[in-house]
Amino acid sequence: MCDKQVIRREIAILKRSLTDESAGLLSARICSRLVQTPEFVSARCIALYSSLPDEVRTLSLIEEWYTRKRIVLPIVSGDDISFHLYSGRSRMVKGAFGIAEPFDTKYVAPADIDLFVVPGVAFDREGNRLGRGKGFYDRYLASINKPVIGLCFGFQFIDRLPNEPHDIKMTKVISDAIS
């Protein structure tokens, strides 16, 4: 399993076998583990993501924490992402790739973000992440020295991923099986 496209296809098959109920329960377990990490506890401003249906679900996490910590979400523009303050569901629109994005909210500079929490197609024991192939997070995080935590379902955590010099390593990976 060394080809990225092969891994993406195999993980996609596994994701389709996950029921809506199971995804919700596993997501709650994963998010519970996340909020107990020292990185989350100490962070004042946290970059999260609006989850797609096949990713660890983050909406409940975002809703629970945005009044207690500054939560920022990515906005895709062309080949880049930027992070903007989350200020409630009513201030969200469907953006690129059908992902919910904040609109008409404050841009937050990377220096003001204490922790990045990112999705991925797969992760490995060395902290490598396989994304969807567009490189948004790798480009954004390339010059940032902050903790980055990947969230995934247990079947997305594999022994070894192919990686390239530009791939950003995770500080930590949390799944329903590991934390």
MDTraj code that builds the backbone (N, CA, C; nanometers):
import mdtraj as md
import numpy as np

residues = "MET CYS ASP LYS GLN VAL ILE ARG ARG GLU ILE ALA ILE LEU LYS ARG SER LEU THR ASP GLU SER ALA GLY LEU LEU SER ALA ARG ILE CYS SER ARG LEU VAL GLN THR PRO GLU PHE VAL SER ALA ARG CYS ILE ALA LEU TYR SER SER LEU PRO ASP GLU VAL ARG THR LEU SER LEU ILE GLU GLU TRP TYR THR ARG LYS ARG ILE VAL LEU PRO ILE VAL SER GLY ASP ASP ILE SER PHE HIS LEU TYR SER GLY ARG SER ARG MET VAL LYS GLY ALA PHE GLY ILE ALA GLU PRO PHE ASP THR LYS TYR VAL ALA PRO ALA ASP ILE ASP LEU PHE VAL VAL PRO GLY VAL ALA PHE ASP ARG GLU GLY ASN ARG LEU GLY ARG GLY LYS GLY PHE TYR ASP ARG TYR LEU ALA SER ILE ASN LYS PRO VAL ILE GLY LEU CYS PHE GLY PHE GLN PHE ILE ASP ARG LEU PRO ASN GLU PRO HIS ASP ILE LYS MET THR LYS VAL ILE SER ASP ALA ILE SER".split()
xyz = np.array([
    [0.0833, -0.1200, 0.0000],
    [0.0000, 0.0000, 0.0000],
    [0.0868, 0.1250, 0.0000],
    [0.1632, 0.1461, -0.1039],
    [0.2509, 0.2625, -0.1039],
    [0.2002, 0.3741, -0.1937],
    [0.1033, 0.3500, -0.2768],
    [0.0521, 0.4524, -0.3664],
    [-0.0608, 0.5306, -0.2979],
    [-0.0489, 0.6639, -0.2965],
    [-0.1472, 0.7477, -0.2281],
    [-0.2885, 0.7291, -0.2822],
    [-0.3021, 0.7180, -0.4144],
    [-0.4359, 0.7017, -0.4726],
    [-0.4978, 0.5684, -0.4316],
    [-0.4175, 0.4635, -0.4236],
    [-0.4679, 0.3328, -0.3799],
    [-0.5178, 0.3426, -0.2362],
    [-0.4411, 0.4074, -0.1512],
    [-0.4821, 0.4240, -0.0112],
    [-0.6116, 0.5040, -0.0032],
    [-0.6215, 0.6111, -0.0800],
    [-0.7446, 0.6917, -0.0789],
    [-0.8649, 0.6076, -0.1196],
    [-0.8501, 0.5249, -0.2228],
    [-0.9621, 0.4397, -0.2678],
    [-0.9997, 0.3372, -0.1609],
    [-0.8999, 0.2751, -0.0994],
    [-0.9283, 0.1729, 0.0024],
    [-0.9949, 0.2336, 0.1256],
    [-0.9491, 0.3499, 0.1673],
    [-1.0113, 0.4174, 0.2822],
    [-1.1539, 0.4597, 0.2464],
    [-1.1767, 0.5049, 0.1250],
    [-1.3113, 0.5450, 0.0821],
    [-1.4082, 0.4279, 0.0921],
    [-1.3633, 0.3100, 0.0564],
    [-1.4475, 0.1898, 0.0678],
    [-1.4819, 0.1641, 0.2139],
    [-1.3835, 0.1749, 0.3005],
    [-1.4072, 0.1533, 0.4433],
    [-1.5014, 0.2592, 0.5013],
    [-1.4873, 0.3828, 0.4565],
    [-1.5751, 0.4896, 0.5048],
    [-1.7209, 0.4628, 0.4683],
    [-1.7428, 0.4081, 0.3479],
    [-1.8809, 0.3806, 0.3050],
    [-1.9471, 0.2733, 0.3909],
    [-1.8684, 0.1903, 0.4557],
    [-1.9254, 0.0850, 0.5404],
    [-1.9611, 0.1363, 0.6799],
    [-1.9234, 0.2578, 0.7118],
    [-1.9503, 0.3170, 0.8422],
    [-2.0926, 0.3729, 0.8439],
    [-2.1741, 0.3273, 0.9366],
    [-2.3109, 0.3785, 0.9448],
    [-2.3106, 0.5191, 1.0034],
    [-2.4185, 0.5911, 0.9802],
    [-2.4329, 0.7258, 1.0330],
    [-2.4271, 0.7233, 1.1858],
    [-2.4934, 0.6264, 1.2446],
    [-2.4944, 0.6142, 1.3905],
    [-2.3540, 0.5857, 1.4446],
    [-2.2839, 0.4916, 1.3823],
    [-2.1474, 0.4593, 1.4255],
    [-2.0552, 0.5791, 1.4104],
    [-2.0669, 0.6493, 1.2987],
    [-1.9822, 0.7674, 1.2767],
    [-2.0060, 0.8712, 1.3856],
    [-2.1313, 0.8892, 1.4250],
    [-2.1635, 0.9848, 1.5315],
    [-2.1054, 0.9445, 1.6657],
    [-2.1192, 0.8178, 1.6999],
    [-2.0667, 0.7684, 1.8279],
    [-1.9146, 0.7731, 1.8322],
    [-1.8514, 0.7293, 1.7239],
    [-1.7051, 0.7318, 1.7192],
    [-1.6531, 0.8756, 1.7207],
    [-1.7202, 0.9643, 1.6501],
    [-1.6798, 1.1050, 1.6479],
    [-1.6865, 1.1658, 1.7875],
    [-1.7925, 1.1334, 1.8611],
    [-1.8055, 1.1851, 1.9982],
    [-1.6902, 1.1360, 2.0853],
    [-1.6509, 1.0111, 2.0701],
    [-1.5393, 0.9550, 2.1465],
    [-1.4082, 1.0253, 2.1105],
    [-1.3873, 1.0450, 1.9813],
    [-1.2643, 1.1102, 1.9341],
    [-1.2572, 1.2539, 1.9843],
    [-1.3670, 1.3265, 1.9725],
    [-1.3685, 1.4665, 2.0174],
    [-1.3507, 1.4765, 2.1686],
    [-1.4050, 1.3817, 2.2422],
    [-1.3854, 1.3779, 2.3867],
    [-1.2373, 1.3606, 2.4207],
    [-1.1685, 1.2773, 2.3454],
    [-1.0243, 1.2594, 2.3668],
    [-0.9475, 1.3864, 2.3320],
    [-0.9895, 1.4531, 2.2254],
    [-0.9226, 1.5759, 2.1835],
    [-0.9278, 1.6816, 2.2936],
    [-1.0449, 1.7058, 2.3508],
    [-1.0588, 1.8154, 2.4476],
    [-0.9830, 1.7880, 2.5776],
    [-0.9389, 1.6662, 2.5975],
    [-0.8605, 1.6319, 2.7170],
    [-0.7099, 1.6463, 2.6959],
    [-0.6680, 1.6725, 2.5720],
    [-0.5242, 1.6841, 2.5458],
    [-0.4708, 1.8146, 2.6043],
    [-0.3452, 1.8145, 2.6464],
    [-0.2855, 1.9390, 2.6969],
    [-0.2876, 2.0512, 2.5922],
    [-0.2726, 2.0141, 2.4651],
    [-0.2722, 2.1144, 2.3578],
    [-0.4063, 2.1864, 2.3503],
    [-0.5153, 2.1117, 2.3604],
    [-0.6487, 2.1717, 2.3536],
    [-0.6763, 2.2535, 2.4797],
    [-0.6456, 2.1951, 2.5952],
    [-0.6733, 2.2621, 2.7229],
    [-0.6045, 2.3979, 2.7295],
    [-0.4791, 2.4047, 2.6865],
    [-0.4041, 2.5303, 2.6990],
    [-0.4311, 2.6299, 2.5860],
    [-0.4890, 2.5860, 2.4764],
    [-0.5111, 2.6742, 2.3611],
    [-0.6230, 2.7745, 2.3872],
    [-0.5972, 2.8979, 2.3479],
    [-0.7013, 3.0006, 2.3540],
    [-0.7751, 3.0113, 2.2212],
    [-0.7018, 2.9884, 2.1113],
    [-0.7595, 2.9971, 1.9770],
    [-0.7286, 2.8663, 1.9036],
    [-0.8328, 2.7999, 1.8564],
    [-0.8179, 2.6676, 1.7961],
    [-0.8744, 2.6677, 1.6547],
    [-0.7921, 2.6230, 1.5607],
    [-0.8369, 2.6052, 1.4226],
    [-0.8949, 2.4645, 1.4112],
    [-1.0237, 2.4571, 1.3845],
    [-1.0917, 2.3295, 1.3618],
    [-1.1309, 2.3232, 1.2144],
    [-1.2121, 2.2271, 1.1779],
    [-1.2583, 2.2149, 1.0400],
    [-1.4057, 2.1788, 1.0400],
    [-1.4766, 2.2244, 0.9375],
    [-1.6158, 2.1845, 0.9160],
    [-1.6111, 2.0489, 0.8478],
    [-1.6610, 1.9489, 0.9154],
    [-1.6454, 1.8128, 0.8640],
    [-1.7373, 1.7828, 0.7464],
    [-1.6821, 1.7048, 0.6552],
    [-1.7603, 1.6452, 0.5477],
    [-1.8270, 1.5200, 0.6050],
    [-1.9279, 1.4670, 0.5378],
    [-1.9995, 1.3503, 0.5917],
    [-1.9109, 1.2284, 0.6203],
    [-1.7969, 1.2152, 0.5509],
    [-1.7128, 1.0971, 0.5711],
    [-1.5934, 1.1234, 0.6635],
    [-1.5959, 1.2369, 0.7345],
    [-1.4876, 1.2713, 0.8260],
    [-1.5362, 1.2657, 0.9706],
    [-1.4412, 1.2657, 1.0645],
    [-1.4776, 1.2768, 1.2053],
    [-1.5596, 1.4042, 1.2194],
    [-1.6767, 1.3911, 1.2752],
    [-1.7725, 1.5010, 1.2839],
    [-1.7321, 1.6012, 1.3911],
    [-1.7303, 1.7266, 1.3532],
    [-1.6815, 1.8306, 1.4431],
    [-1.7860, 1.9359, 1.4809],
    [-1.9050, 1.9306, 1.4236],
    [-2.0036, 2.0360, 1.4490],
    [-2.0377, 2.0485, 1.5973],
    [-2.0610, 1.9367, 1.6646],
    [-2.0938, 1.9429, 1.8076],
    [-1.9784, 2.0009, 1.8878],
    [-1.8571, 1.9629, 1.8522],
    [-1.7377, 2.0157, 1.9184],
    [-1.7289, 2.1668, 1.8999],
    [-1.7475, 2.2112, 1.7769],
    [-1.7418, 2.3542, 1.7464],
    [-1.8480, 2.4290, 1.8266],
    [-1.9697, 2.3785, 1.8239],
    [-2.0802, 2.4435, 1.8949],
    [-2.0569, 2.4465, 2.0458],
    [-2.0013, 2.3396, 2.1001],
    [-1.9771, 2.3326, 2.2440],
    [-1.8708, 2.4316, 2.2896],
    [-1.7700, 2.4559, 2.2071],
    [-1.6533, 2.5312, 2.2523],
    [-1.6432, 2.6745, 2.2010],
    [-1.7200, 2.7150, 2.1020],
    [-1.6940, 2.8463, 2.0430],
    [-1.7268, 2.9634, 2.1348],
    [-1.8031, 2.9400, 2.2410],
    [-1.8295, 3.0479, 2.3363],
    [-1.7257, 3.0501, 2.4486],
    [-1.6416, 2.9466, 2.4547],
    [-1.5400, 2.9390, 2.5607],
    [-1.3978, 2.9627, 2.5098],
    [-1.3744, 2.9328, 2.3830],
    [-1.2448, 2.9539, 2.3194],
    [-1.2713, 3.0156, 2.1831],
    [-1.1715, 3.0783, 2.1270],
    [-1.1870, 3.1299, 1.9902],
    [-1.1715, 3.0116, 1.8957],
    [-1.2743, 2.9830, 1.8203],
    [-1.2720, 2.8755, 1.7216],
    [-1.2675, 2.9409, 1.5840],
    [-1.1712, 2.8971, 1.5034],
    [-1.1600, 2.9475, 1.3668],
    [-1.1719, 2.8299, 1.2708],
    [-1.2290, 2.8576, 1.1551],
    [-1.2507, 2.7553, 1.0532],
    [-1.1907, 2.8013, 0.9211],
    [-1.1513, 2.7046, 0.8369],
    [-1.0890, 2.7428, 0.7100],
    [-1.1895, 2.7885, 0.6055],
    [-1.1420, 2.8817, 0.5244],
    [-1.2124, 2.9233, 0.4038],
    [-1.1178, 2.8947, 0.2882],
    [-1.1686, 2.8254, 0.1869],
    [-1.0872, 2.7945, 0.0688],
    [-1.1078, 2.9039, -0.0353],
    [-0.9961, 2.9552, -0.0860],
    [-1.0006, 3.0542, -0.1923],
    [-0.8921, 3.0173, -0.2923],
    [-0.9333, 2.9685, -0.4071],
    [-0.8362, 2.9229, -0.5065],
    [-0.7603, 2.8022, -0.4546],
    [-0.6285, 2.8149, -0.4458],
    [-0.5440, 2.7055, -0.3972],
    [-0.5039, 2.7215, -0.2519],
    [-0.5635, 2.8166, -0.1828],
    [-0.5214, 2.8473, -0.0461],
    [-0.6369, 2.8422, 0.0515],
    [-0.5997, 2.8280, 0.1794],
    [-0.6975, 2.8405, 0.2868],
    [-0.6536, 2.9536, 0.3785],
    [-0.7523, 3.0129, 0.4426],
    [-0.7271, 3.1104, 0.5483],
    [-0.8277, 3.0770, 0.6579],
    [-0.8008, 3.1217, 0.7782],
    [-0.8880, 3.0883, 0.8905],
    [-0.9619, 3.2118, 0.9383],
    [-1.0922, 3.1897, 0.9665],
    [-1.1804, 3.2988, 1.0061],
    [-1.2604, 3.2568, 1.1286],
    [-1.2934, 3.3536, 1.2110],
    [-1.3625, 3.3304, 1.3367],
    [-1.4999, 3.2673, 1.3133],
    [-1.5293, 3.1631, 1.3891],
    [-1.6618, 3.1017, 1.3870],
    [-1.7487, 3.1792, 1.4850],
    [-1.8664, 3.2215, 1.4393],
    [-1.9552, 3.2981, 1.5264],
    [-2.0981, 3.2461, 1.5220],
    [-2.1131, 3.1165, 1.4983],
    [-2.2448, 3.0539, 1.5016],
    [-2.2880, 2.9992, 1.3662],
    [-2.3797, 2.9053, 1.3718],
    [-2.4269, 2.8377, 1.2497],
    [-2.4907, 2.9327, 1.1493],
    [-2.5529, 3.0384, 1.2009],
    [-2.6205, 3.1317, 1.1098],
    [-2.5216, 3.2115, 1.0253],
    [-2.3942, 3.2093, 1.0619],
    [-2.2912, 3.2824, 0.9878],
    [-2.2064, 3.1894, 0.9018],
    [-2.2689, 3.0792, 0.8553],
    [-2.1988, 2.9816, 0.7724],
    [-2.2671, 2.9720, 0.6359],
    [-2.1855, 2.9484, 0.5330],
    [-2.2358, 2.9255, 0.3976],
    [-2.1596, 2.8071, 0.3390],
    [-2.2180, 2.7465, 0.2363],
    [-2.1461, 2.6395, 0.1663],
    [-2.0394, 2.7019, 0.0790],
    [-1.9184, 2.6551, 0.1005],
    [-1.8067, 2.7080, 0.0241],
    [-1.7544, 2.6052, -0.0736],
    [-1.6265, 2.6138, -0.1001],
    [-1.5608, 2.5226, -0.1934],
    [-1.5812, 2.3781, -0.1488],
    [-1.6025, 2.2906, -0.2443],
    [-1.6191, 2.1470, -0.2213],
    [-1.7404, 2.1144, -0.1342],
    [-1.8340, 2.2095, -0.1197],
    [-1.9535, 2.1865, -0.0395],
    [-1.9296, 2.1912, 0.1099],
    [-1.8163, 2.2457, 0.1511],
    [-1.7810, 2.2525, 0.2931],
    [-1.8343, 2.3828, 0.3522],
    [-1.8968, 2.3728, 0.4694],
    [-1.9474, 2.4922, 0.5368],
    [-1.8316, 2.5808, 0.5808],
    [-1.8440, 2.7107, 0.5499],
    [-1.7405, 2.8081, 0.5828],
    [-1.8042, 2.9296, 0.6495],
    [-1.7314, 2.9937, 0.7402],
    [-1.7837, 3.1186, 0.7969],
    [-1.7858, 3.2279, 0.6902],
    [-1.8825, 3.3158, 0.6975],
    [-1.8820, 3.4296, 0.6052],
    [-1.8963, 3.5580, 0.6865],
    [-1.8372, 3.6624, 0.6325],
    [-1.8438, 3.7937, 0.6950],
    [-1.7954, 3.7890, 0.8400],
    [-1.6877, 3.7124, 0.8640],
    [-1.6305, 3.7080, 0.9980],
    [-1.4838, 3.7452, 0.9906],
    [-1.4254, 3.7691, 1.1043],
    [-1.2890, 3.8192, 1.1145],
    [-1.1856, 3.7150, 1.0722],
    [-1.0903, 3.7583, 0.9885],
    [-0.9731, 3.6785, 0.9536],
    [-0.8848, 3.6694, 1.0773],
    [-0.8286, 3.5493, 1.1010],
    [-0.7386, 3.5306, 1.2140],
    [-0.6026, 3.4866, 1.1598],
    [-0.5000, 3.5605, 1.1942],
    [-0.3642, 3.5335, 1.1466],
    [-0.3085, 3.4065, 1.2105],
    [-0.2219, 3.3343, 1.1389],
    [-0.1633, 3.2111, 1.1929],
    [-0.0961, 3.2304, 1.3287],
    [-0.0335, 3.3447, 1.3496],
    [0.0351, 3.3709, 1.4770],
    [-0.0613, 3.3737, 1.5950],
    [-0.1894, 3.4006, 1.5688],
    [-0.2890, 3.4088, 1.6754],
    [-0.3586, 3.2758, 1.7037],
    [-0.3252, 3.1728, 1.6280],
    [-0.3863, 3.0402, 1.6459],
    [-0.2901, 2.9535, 1.7255],
    [-0.3404, 2.8938, 1.8324],
    [-0.2566, 2.8137, 1.9226],
    [-0.2507, 2.6666, 1.8849],
    [-0.3534, 2.6159, 1.8196],
    [-0.3638, 2.4732, 1.7887],
    [-0.4399, 2.4563, 1.6583],
    [-0.3902, 2.3657, 1.5745],
    [-0.4583, 2.3299, 1.4505],
    [-0.5075, 2.1863, 1.4618],
    [-0.6349, 2.1630, 1.4336],
    [-0.6943, 2.0299, 1.4324],
    [-0.7397, 2.0047, 1.2899],
    [-0.6874, 1.8972, 1.2294],
    [-0.7100, 1.8764, 1.0866],
    [-0.7664, 1.7373, 1.0570],
    [-0.8426, 1.7282, 0.9480],
    [-0.8891, 1.5976, 0.9021],
    [-0.7834, 1.5355, 0.8121],
    [-0.8055, 1.4135, 0.7739],
    [-0.7173, 1.3481, 0.6786],
    [-0.7816, 1.2218, 0.6269],
    [-0.7339, 1.1731, 0.5159],
    [-0.7805, 1.0457, 0.4617],
    [-0.7205, 0.9322, 0.5433],
    [-0.5914, 0.9471, 0.5790],
    [-0.5223, 0.8456, 0.6584],
    [-0.4062, 0.9094, 0.7328],
    [-0.3649, 0.8433, 0.8409],
    [-0.2510, 0.8865, 0.9218],
    [-0.1688, 0.7636, 0.9552],
    [-0.0407, 0.7850, 0.9924],
    [0.0404, 0.6709, 1.0340],
    [0.1102, 0.6990, 1.1668],
    [0.1822, 0.5989, 1.2155],
    [0.2470, 0.6050, 1.3470],
    [0.3548, 0.7124, 1.3564],
    [0.4087, 0.7549, 1.2448],
    [0.5134, 0.8568, 1.2447],
    [0.4569, 0.9986, 1.2361],
    [0.3240, 1.0106, 1.2378],
    [0.2617, 1.1419, 1.2307],
    [0.2384, 1.1911, 1.0897],
    [0.2589, 1.1052, 0.9916],
    [0.2324, 1.1445, 0.8540],
    [0.0822, 1.1483, 0.8292],
    [0.0416, 1.2377, 0.7423],
    [-0.0996, 1.2557, 0.7075],
    [-0.1141, 1.2472, 0.5566],
    [-0.2176, 1.1768, 0.5150],
    [-0.2552, 1.1732, 0.3738],
    [-0.3859, 1.2500, 0.3623],
    [-0.3821, 1.3593, 0.2860],
    [-0.5024, 1.4391, 0.2658],
    [-0.5743, 1.3976, 0.1392],
    [-0.6611, 1.4838, 0.0921],
    [-0.7402, 1.4542, -0.0275],
    [-0.6640, 1.4833, -0.1557],
    [-0.5446, 1.5411, -0.1432],
    [-0.4598, 1.5586, -0.2610],
    [-0.4454, 1.7016, -0.3110],
    [-0.5109, 1.7962, -0.2485],
    [-0.5023, 1.9354, -0.2941],
    [-0.3900, 2.0130, -0.2259],
    [-0.3421, 1.9660, -0.1104],
    [-0.2289, 2.0287, -0.0429],
    [-0.2592, 2.1550, 0.0360],
    [-0.3867, 2.1851, 0.0625],
    [-0.4223, 2.3076, 0.1328],
    [-0.3512, 2.3188, 0.2680],
    [-0.3659, 2.2155, 0.3512],
    [-0.3073, 2.2213, 0.4846],
    [-0.1549, 2.2188, 0.4803],
    [-0.0971, 2.1380, 0.3940],
    [0.0493, 2.1325, 0.3853],
    [0.1076, 2.2692, 0.3490],
    [0.0469, 2.3383, 0.2540],
    [0.0967, 2.4711, 0.2156],
    [0.0786, 2.5707, 0.3298],
    [-0.0383, 2.5689, 0.3923],
    [-0.0672, 2.6651, 0.4985],
    [0.0243, 2.6442, 0.6191],
    [0.0412, 2.5190, 0.6586],
    [0.1160, 2.4886, 0.7806],
    [0.2675, 2.4831, 0.7616],
    [0.3152, 2.4960, 0.6388],
    [0.4579, 2.4805, 0.6093],
    [0.5474, 2.5728, 0.6912],
    [0.5041, 2.6930, 0.7171],
    [0.5888, 2.7882, 0.7889],
    [0.5385, 2.8173, 0.9298],
    [0.4508, 2.7327, 0.9797],
    [0.3915, 2.7548, 1.1117],
    [0.4438, 2.6493, 1.2081],
    [0.4882, 2.6943, 1.3234],
    [0.5399, 2.6030, 1.4239],
    [0.4447, 2.5987, 1.5433],
    [0.3311, 2.5354, 1.5219],
    [0.2285, 2.5207, 1.6262],
    [0.1868, 2.3738, 1.6290],
    [0.1266, 2.3281, 1.7395],
    [0.0791, 2.1894, 1.7430],
    [-0.0288, 2.1654, 1.6374],
    [-0.0202, 2.0484, 1.5737],
    [-0.1188, 2.0072, 1.4738],
    [-0.1658, 1.8674, 1.5124],
    [-0.2967, 1.8544, 1.5360],
    [-0.3544, 1.7261, 1.5749],
    [-0.4460, 1.6781, 1.4636],
    [-0.4244, 1.5546, 1.4202],
    [-0.5097, 1.4928, 1.3198],
    [-0.6174, 1.4087, 1.3863],
    [-0.7382, 1.4158, 1.3324],
    [-0.8499, 1.3336, 1.3818],
    [-0.8872, 1.2315, 1.2759],
    [-0.9097, 1.1071, 1.3206],
    [-0.9491, 1.0038, 1.2242],
    [-1.0202, 0.8896, 1.2939],
    [-1.0945, 0.8135, 1.2148],
    [-1.1523, 0.6881, 1.2634],
    [-1.0406, 0.5851, 1.2678],
    [-1.0547, 0.4833, 1.3510],
    [-0.9496, 0.3845, 1.3691],
    [-0.9008, 0.3205, 1.2404],
    [-0.9908, 0.2949, 1.1461],
    [-0.9504, 0.2296, 1.0211],
    [-0.8698, 0.3223, 0.9302],
    [-0.8637, 0.4510, 0.9636],
    [-0.7844, 0.5458, 0.8861],
    [-0.6403, 0.5543, 0.9367],
    [-0.6125, 0.4872, 1.0451],
    [-0.4783, 0.4871, 1.1030],
    [-0.4077, 0.3619, 1.0539],
    [-0.3040, 0.3809, 0.9719],
    [-0.2355, 0.2665, 0.9122],
    [-0.0879, 0.2675, 0.9523],
    [-0.0207, 0.1566, 0.9282],
    [0.1183, 0.1432, 0.9726],
    [0.2121, 0.2460, 0.9097],
    [0.2043, 0.2595, 0.7785],
    [0.3008, 0.3475, 0.7106],
    [0.2376, 0.4104, 0.5871],
    [0.2578, 0.5411, 0.5763],
    [0.2110, 0.6165, 0.4601],
    [0.3302, 0.6629, 0.3780],
    [0.3129, 0.6700, 0.2477],
    [0.4179, 0.7348, 0.1682],
    [0.4169, 0.8836, 0.2036],
    [0.5335, 0.9417, 0.2118],
    [0.5369, 1.0846, 0.2410],
    [0.6420, 1.1532, 0.1551],
    [0.6226, 1.2836, 0.1417],
    [0.7115, 1.3654, 0.0615],
    [0.7655, 1.4781, 0.1492],
    [0.8741, 1.5408, 0.1088],
    [0.9348, 1.6445, 0.1927],
    [0.8391, 1.7583, 0.2318],
    [0.7428, 1.7897, 0.1467],
    [0.6514, 1.9009, 0.1760],
    [0.5366, 1.8609, 0.2688],
    [0.5203, 1.7310, 0.2975],
    [0.4117, 1.6857, 0.3847],
    [0.4380, 1.7279, 0.5289],
    [0.3366, 1.7819, 0.5934],
    [0.3472, 1.8278, 0.7310],
    [0.3128, 1.7129, 0.8257],
    [0.3992, 1.6895, 0.9233],
    [0.3752, 1.5851, 1.0228],
    [0.2846, 1.6372, 1.1333],
    [0.2048, 1.5473, 1.1866],
    [0.1171, 1.5787, 1.2975],
    [0.1962, 1.5746, 1.4285],
    [0.1576, 1.6592, 1.5211],
    [0.2103, 1.6527, 1.6568],
    [0.1530, 1.5297, 1.7262],
    [0.0264, 1.5013, 1.6925],
    [-0.0478, 1.3925, 1.7556],
    [-0.1601, 1.3519, 1.6626],
    [-0.1990, 1.2238, 1.6695],
    [-0.3143, 1.1734, 1.5944],
    [-0.4094, 1.1124, 1.6971],
    [-0.5369, 1.1468, 1.6861],
    [-0.6384, 1.0925, 1.7766],
    [-0.7443, 1.0216, 1.6943],
    [-0.7753, 0.8994, 1.7359],
    [-0.8834, 0.8234, 1.6731],
    [-0.9663, 0.7583, 1.7829],
    [-1.0646, 0.6809, 1.7430],
    [-1.1426, 0.6079, 1.8427],
    [-1.0604, 0.4947, 1.9026],
    [-0.9532, 0.4546, 1.8345],
    [-0.8698, 0.3446, 1.8813],
    [-0.7444, 0.3930, 1.9541],
    [-0.6921, 0.5103, 1.9184],
    [-0.5693, 0.5610, 1.9783],
    [-0.5838, 0.7077, 2.0145],
    [-0.5017, 0.7520, 2.1057],
    [-0.4987, 0.8961, 2.1383],
    [-0.3607, 0.9330, 2.1863],
])
top = md.Topology()
chain = top.add_chain()
for i, resn in enumerate(residues, 1):
    res = top.add_residue(resn, chain, resSeq=i)
    for name in ("N", "CA", "C"):
        top.add_atom(name, md.element.get_by_symbol(name[0]), res)
traj = md.Trajectory(xyz[None], top)
